[in-house]
Each structure stands twice: as C-alpha cells, then as structure tokens.
Amino acid sequence: MLLIDNTLREVPLAEIIVDTPYLRGQVEAQCLPETIYDLIIGIVPGARAPNDPDPTWQETSAVTTRAQARKSSTLKPLRIPEELRGLAVDRNDLSRLQKEDPSLEKYRSQTDPRKIHDGEVSFEEKNGILFRVFKIFDANGEQTIRQVVVPQPLRQQVMNVAHSSILGGHLCVKKTTDKITSNFYWPGIHSDITRFCQSCDICQRTVAKGNVSKVPIEKMPLRWSSCIVAWVSQRKS
C-alpha cells in the first residue's frame, strides 16, 4: 500500500462483504491496524462517484455484540471548537443559497466547455447543486475535478475550516488554496484566500517577522581591491 507520505507498507488482504451507498458486494480489502474510518472506498471497479450515492440504498441494522456495546459506552465525543459548531449544511440549504447568490447566476448558463491553458472548464447542475467541472489534460491523461460552487454566505466558513480548524494547521496561502480548490470554487477564490490567510490573527502573532537573510559572499574584482587598498593607505598617511 502506498500511503499519502509516499511510504510503502505490506498489509494483509481480506475478502469482505460491503453494503454502502457507493459499493456493494464482496471485495478484496487492504487491512490497516489504525484508520480514521472503518471503510475507505477508493477508485475501484463498480464504485459510484462521491457525489452520486445510490438513492435506493437503505441502512440495515447490524448485530452488536456485548463487548462492542461496552466499548462504545466508554467512548467520549470529540471536543469541537466553538467556531466550527453549526457549520453543517444539507443539500437543500446549499441549493437554496446558490440560487439566492446573484454572483453565481451567470455560471448556470456556462454548460459548454471553455478551454484554458491546461484543460477546459464547464459548469453543471446535478440534483439541484451547481458544480464546476475542471478537466486537466497532461502526460498522465485526462483528470476531472468536480468542485462545489460555494455561495457567498458559506465562503468565510470554508476558509476558516480549511485554514484555522484542527486539521487546517494555519498553512500558507498556496497550501490552503490547494486544499480548498480540490473540492470548492467561487469567483475570486484565490484573492479571497490570500486576504484571509494574510489577515489571520494567529498567523500574525506566531510567524517570525523582520528576519533579513544574509547577503552571500561574492568575489570582488582585483582592480577594485587595489583601489580600496590605495584609498586606505592614503587615509592613514
């Protein structure tokens, strides 16, 4: 298994049966001792896209053993910072906010692909949600990135979560921009993220300022060295 830090690990394989809105059936799974989620579905044959779950899927109740029940009763919920509370937005709220934002109205008619320097861009509306479809053409082939178009009332929250939350880490402008644009888009996104990061209070308090790098030593022509020696000798006399 190739991990996100480019390290390779040998992990055991197991045949499991999954029943999710994105994949069903018997599959071969790679097993890790510790993971963030119980199941992570990658780009595998038969898997549905993240924004296209099976609408007919229903959750079934699983059997819970007594040991699992005792373990779950001892778990404590994670503490969530106050600034991250109340950020949940469902599909209906997002669709309504997109339609009420006048700055997004022009994108609903831009369904035809528009070529840019390294690919093409178009917009599509699926299940009431407006997406920006960004296709990149490079040596590795075609890559499609589908970004949710964020309305004005939610942009500050998106930047706050990506930059200032527990997993944000107060990264630089470029890394914060890469993190946000991997899933979201809105007009003027790059300038908004730049201003947000540069005005972050915690970053202003912790980032070192006023450090001037030393000028590297360079060679001095011989004729200038002779002039300096003659000038110093004249001053002494």
C-alpha positions in Angstrom: 0.0 0.0 0.0 1.3 3.5 -1.0 0.4 5.9 1.8 0.0 9.7 1.5 3.5 10.3 2.7 4.9 8.2 -0.2 5.9 5.3 2.1 5.2 1.7 1.2 3.7 -0.9 3.6 2.9 -4.5 3.4 -0.6 -5.1 4.7 -2.8 -8.2 4.8 -5.7 -8.7 2.5 -9.2 -9.9 3.4 -12.4 -10.8 1.5 -15.2 -8.8 3.0 -18.8 -8.0 2.1 -19.7 -4.3 2.0 -23.1 -2.7 1.7 -22.8 1.0 1.2 -24.5 3.7 -1.0 -21.3 3.7 -3.1 -20.3 0.0 -3.4 -22.0 -3.3 -2.7 -20.9 -6.9 -2.8 -17.8 -9.0 -1.9 -14.5 -7.2 -2.4 -10.8 -7.6 -1.5 -9.8 -5.1 1.2 -6.4 -4.0 2.5 -6.3 -4.1 6.3 -4.6 -1.5 8.5 -4.4 -1.6 12.3 -5.5 2.0 12.7 -7.6 4.1 10.3 -9.7 7.3 10.5 -12.7 5.4 9.1 -13.9 1.8 9.3 -14.0 1.6 5.5 -12.4 3.7 2.8 -13.6 3.1 -0.8 -11.0 4.1 -3.4 -11.3 4.2 -7.2 -12.3 0.6 -7.8 -14.5 -1.0 -10.4 -18.1 -0.7 -9.6 -17.8 2.1 -7.1 -20.0 5.1 -7.5 -18.7 8.7 -7.5 -18.6 10.5 -4.1 -21.3 12.9 -5.3 -23.5 10.2 -6.7 -24.7 7.8 -3.9 -27.3 5.2 -4.6 -30.6 6.8 -3.9 -32.3 3.5 -3.2 -29.8 2.4 -0.6 -31.1 2.0 3.0 -29.0 1.3 6.1 -29.6 -2.1 7.7 -29.2 -2.7 11.4 -26.1 -4.8 12.3 -25.8 -7.1 15.2 -23.8 -5.5 18.1 -22.0 -7.9 20.5 -21.9 -7.2 24.2 -18.2 -6.4 24.0 -18.8 -3.8 21.3 -21.7 -2.3 23.4 -19.4 -2.0 26.4 -16.7 -0.4 24.4 -19.0 2.1 22.7 -20.4 3.1 26.1 -17.0 4.2 27.2 -16.2 6.4 24.2 -16.3 10.1 24.6 -17.2 12.5 21.8 -14.5 14.8 20.4 -14.4 18.3 21.6 -15.3 20.7 18.8 -14.1 24.3 18.8 -16.9 26.9 19.1 -16.1 28.4 15.7 -16.8 25.1 14.0 -20.2 24.5 15.5 -23.2 24.9 13.4 -21.4 24.5 10.1 -23.5 21.6 8.8 -25.3 22.5 5.6 -27.6 20.0 3.9 -28.2 19.7 0.2 -31.4 21.7 0.3 -29.7 24.6 2.1 -26.8 24.6 -0.2 -29.1 24.6 -3.3 -31.1 27.4 -1.9 -28.1 29.6 -1.1 -26.6 29.0 -4.5 -29.8 30.2 -6.2 -30.1 33.2 -3.9 -26.5 34.3 -4.7 -26.5 36.7 -7.7 -22.8 36.3 -8.3 -23.4 32.7 -9.3 -26.2 33.2 -11.7 -24.0 33.6 -14.8 -22.4 30.2 -14.3 -25.7 28.3 -14.7 -25.7 29.0 -18.4 -22.0 28.1 -18.9 -22.6 24.5 -19.7 -20.3 24.3 -22.8 -16.7 23.6 -22.0 -14.4 26.6 -22.1 -10.7 25.9 -22.9 -8.0 27.2 -20.6 -4.2 26.9 -20.6 -4.0 23.3 -19.3 -7.6 22.0 -19.8 -11.2 23.0 -20.0 -13.8 24.3 -17.6 -17.6 23.9 -17.6 -20.5 24.1 -15.1 -23.2 21.7 -14.4 -26.2 21.4 -12.1 -26.8 17.9 -10.6 -29.6 17.2 -8.1 -30.0 20.9 -7.5 -26.3 21.6 -6.7 -24.1 23.7 -9.0 -20.7 22.2 -9.8 -17.6 23.5 -11.6 -16.1 20.7 -13.7 -12.4 21.2 -14.3 -10.7 18.8 -16.8 -6.9 18.7 -16.9 -5.1 17.2 -19.8 -1.4 16.2 -19.2 1.0 13.4 -19.9 -0.9 11.1 -17.5 -4.1 11.5 -19.4 -7.3 13.3 -18.5 -8.2 14.2 -14.9 -11.6 15.5 -13.9 -12.0 17.6 -10.7 -15.6 18.4 -9.7 -15.9 21.4 -7.4 -18.9 22.6 -5.5 -19.6 26.2 -6.3 -19.8 28.0 -2.9 -22.3 30.8 -2.3 -21.3 34.0 -0.6 -22.6 33.2 3.0 -20.5 30.0 3.2 -17.2 31.2 1.8 -15.9 32.5 5.1 -16.7 29.2 6.8 -15.0 27.2 4.2 -11.8 29.2 4.5 -12.0 29.1 8.3 -12.3 25.3 8.4 -9.5 24.8 5.7 -7.1 27.2 7.4 -7.9 27.6 11.1 -9.5 24.4 12.2 -7.9 21.4 14.0 -6.9 19.9 10.6 -6.2 23.2 9.0 -2.9 23.8 10.7 -2.7 27.5 9.6 -0.9 26.6 6.4 0.5 29.1 3.9 -1.6 30.7 1.2 -0.7 28.1 -1.5 -1.3 25.0 0.6 -4.6 26.5 1.9 -5.6 27.3 -1.7 -4.8 23.8 -2.9 -6.8 22.3 -0.1 -9.9 24.4 -0.8 -9.8 24.2 -4.6 -9.6 20.4 -4.6 -13.3 20.5 -3.7 -14.7 24.0 -3.9 -14.8 27.0 -6.2 -16.2 30.5 -6.2 -15.4 33.7 -8.2 -12.4 35.5 -6.8 -11.4 32.4 -4.7 -7.6 33.0 -5.0 -7.7 36.6 -3.8 -10.2 35.8 -1.0 -7.9 33.0 0.3 -4.9 35.3 0.1 -6.5 38.0 2.1 -7.9 35.6 4.7 -4.5 33.9 5.3 -2.6 37.2 5.5 -5.1 38.6 7.9 -5.2 35.6 10.2 -4.6 36.8 13.8 -2.9 33.6 14.9 -0.6 33.6 11.9 0.3 37.3 12.5 1.2 36.5 16.2 3.3 33.4 15.6 5.1 33.9 12.2 8.5 35.4 12.6 9.0 38.8 11.0 11.8 41.1 10.4 14.4 38.4 9.6 16.7 39.6 6.9 18.6 36.9 5.1 22.4 37.4 4.9 23.8 38.5 1.6 26.0 35.7 0.1 29.8 36.5 -0.2 30.8 37.1 -3.7 34.1 37.6 -5.5 35.5 41.1 -5.8 37.4 42.1 -9.0 41.1 42.7 -8.4 41.1 46.3 -9.7 38.5 47.3 -7.0 40.6 45.6 -4.3 43.7 47.6 -5.4 41.7 50.9 -5.3 40.4 50.1 -1.8 44.0 49.3 -0.5 45.3 52.5 -2.1 42.5 54.6 -0.6 43.1 53.1 2.9 46.8 53.8 2.7 46.2 57.4 1.7 43.8 57.9 4.6 46.4 56.6 7.1 49.1 58.8 5.7 
